[in-house]
Amino acid sequence: MFPTAPTNRGLSAKKPPDETETTTTGKEIVNTWFKGLMAIRSVGSGVFRRGLFAVGSICKGDFVVEYRGDLIDDAEAERRRKVYHPSCAAFFFLFKWIGKTWCIDASREDGSFGRLVNDEHRHPNCRMKKVEVEGSPHLCLFALKDIKDGEEITYDYGGNDCPWRIKNITHPAKSSHPAVMSEKRMEEAPSPQDTPQQMTLCAIDTHPAKSSHPAVMSEKRMEEAPSPQDTPQQMTLCAIDTHPAKSSHPAVMSEKRMEEAPSPQDTPQQMTLCAIDTHPAKSSHPAVMSEKRMEEAPSPQDTPQQMTLCAIDTHPAKSSHPAVMSEKRMEEAPSPQDTPQQMTLCAIDTHPAKSSHPAVMSEKRMEEAPSPQDTPQQNHQMRKLLQVLWGMKTQQASNTDAQQQSMAHLLESILWHIPLKNHQQRKLLQVLWGMKTQQASNTDAQQQSMEHLLESVLWHIPPKVKLHRKKHPGRQQRLGR
Ligand SMILES: C[S@@+](CC[C@H](N)C(=O)[O-])C[C@H]1O[C@@H](n2cnc3c(N)ncnc32)[C@H](O)[C@@H]1O
């Protein structure tokens, strides 16, 4: 279960565990996301503006956060690199393990924190370590020094090709460089400054894995996944299903909002299909979702269709090769220990505002992040885009992995645009998205509940019309109506 307090912050270096203990401790590490101890804050502009910050102090040698993602072999990493937008490579972490190159692909917006940690090669305060748990490697950040409350968590990505380093840029905000991504690499040798405990953890890295067959790892993860009878998603849905009556919030789009929503002739699906069908050749560039688009919020001129088209066109499925660890399986399987859904459920169920329980992203921490200064037009687009994405997601069986990936990125940018005071809607959207991913196992009633909830999320994205009308109070008169 989830830790309720920051008491198990980690692995103090005071008592180096023996090998058996290390395995147990390692399991603890990956079971724990340390809710309440990390805050996502803005360090600049653009998609890569986020950074991870300590909430409370962290001691040297402590475990800080896991870099979570899909564990894939180098062949699969190569395949994904070809079909992903270049910016996704920012989330690839390559490392050696049992004589082979592996990769944690954290490009999916799964709500985890490790993927948001920025690079600092001169004075990093953390260091990445491999920790083997039940035959699988996990990448975990450990504090290299005492870290103060409010300090940004950083580590050295490795390599020398990070553009921000070359330009002596320290933060995404200051970077004029496009989102050219340098992937992270980790050498196998422990560094001299490692604590005894860290050395122990590193020593584990060098032990041969219990299984050298990649597929076994995949099987293992799948076996550990919650049983179909009791998935976190179902629990989430259950919790949500039972509450609509208690909510004073109108779960049905009002007339006014319906006006803004795509018309019947223009459903999300139709819009999506239209975009796909009619404009496939608009972009000659393979990366239609250009760096500019990735870095900037969608401009008021961009239609949802255009944005969707961008996402879709950029990533034709080029490979039918079945990956050693199938992307689909890896991506869809909820992590056995603590899925985003579970964490989100926790956050929603406990009503962060009223609870002393440190929810994953507590209200306080969400509010700490700066608000995106969206225009009403942008918000309007976000709403439309969300509807489009939802429609695409409904048809996910026919989506390629790369399209799913693009959709996840777009979802992220939508989440960013939901006003921060509506943090519960943001969380809810993340939950819904996770549930939608597993829609094959959802019942009709569950699907319907999800649709209603989506509407309630849309409700919380400020409409364009309201503000627009304020700006043009005399429009009707001018038109002589
Ligand atoms: C794994 S992501 C880190 C989280 C990222 N900041 C975000 O908001 O998603 C890596 C990307 O963050 C940005 N980044 C990381 N460290 C940086 C630094 N020191 N200066 C500028 N940009 C950095 C780069 O765009 C990089 O490709």
The ligand as a MOL file (V3000), in Angstrom:
LIG
                    3D

  0  0  0     0  0            999 V3000
M  V30 BEGIN CTAB
M  V30 COUNTS 27 29 0 0 0
M  V30 BEGIN ATOM
M  V30 1 C 13.7380 14.0800 -18.9290 0
M  V30 2 S 13.2280 15.6500 -19.4040 0 CHG=1
M  V30 3 C 13.2700 16.5160 -17.9100 0
M  V30 4 C 11.9670 17.1430 -17.5780 0
M  V30 5 C 11.6210 18.2970 -18.4590 0
M  V30 6 N 12.1850 19.5360 -17.9390 0
M  V30 7 C 10.1330 18.4160 -18.6360 0
M  V30 8 O 9.5480 19.4450 -18.3030 0
M  V30 9 O 9.5430 17.4610 -19.1370 0 CHG=-1
M  V30 10 C 14.6460 16.2060 -20.2490 0
M  V30 11 C 14.4500 17.5080 -20.9670 0
M  V30 12 O 14.3730 18.6020 -20.0560 0
M  V30 13 C 15.1410 19.6970 -20.5390 0
M  V30 14 N 16.2850 19.9000 -19.6460 0
M  V30 15 C 16.7560 19.0460 -18.7260 0
M  V30 16 N 17.7790 19.5770 -18.0610 0
M  V30 17 C 17.9920 20.8140 -18.5800 0
M  V30 18 C 18.9200 21.8670 -18.3240 0
M  V30 19 N 19.8460 21.7720 -17.3930 0
M  V30 20 N 18.8250 22.9730 -19.0660 0
M  V30 21 C 17.8980 23.1010 -20.0330 0
M  V30 22 N 16.9980 22.1530 -20.3160 0
M  V30 23 C 17.0330 21.0190 -19.6050 0
M  V30 24 C 15.6200 19.3300 -21.9150 0
M  V30 25 O 14.6910 19.8070 -22.8260 0
M  V30 26 C 15.6060 17.8280 -21.8520 0
M  V30 27 O 15.4700 17.2580 -23.0950 0
M  V30 END ATOM
M  V30 BEGIN BOND
M  V30 1 1 1 2
M  V30 2 1 2 3
M  V30 3 1 2 10
M  V30 4 1 3 4
M  V30 5 1 4 5
M  V30 6 1 5 6
M  V30 7 1 5 7
M  V30 8 2 7 8
M  V30 9 1 7 9
M  V30 10 1 10 11
M  V30 11 1 11 12
M  V30 12 1 11 26
M  V30 13 1 12 13
M  V30 14 1 13 14
M  V30 15 1 13 24
M  V30 16 1 14 15
M  V30 17 1 14 23
M  V30 18 2 15 16
M  V30 19 1 16 17
M  V30 20 1 17 18
M  V30 21 2 17 23
M  V30 22 1 18 19
M  V30 23 2 18 20
M  V30 24 1 20 21
M  V30 25 2 21 22
M  V30 26 1 22 23
M  V30 27 1 24 25
M  V30 28 1 24 26
M  V30 29 1 26 27
M  V30 END BOND
M  V30 END CTAB
M  END
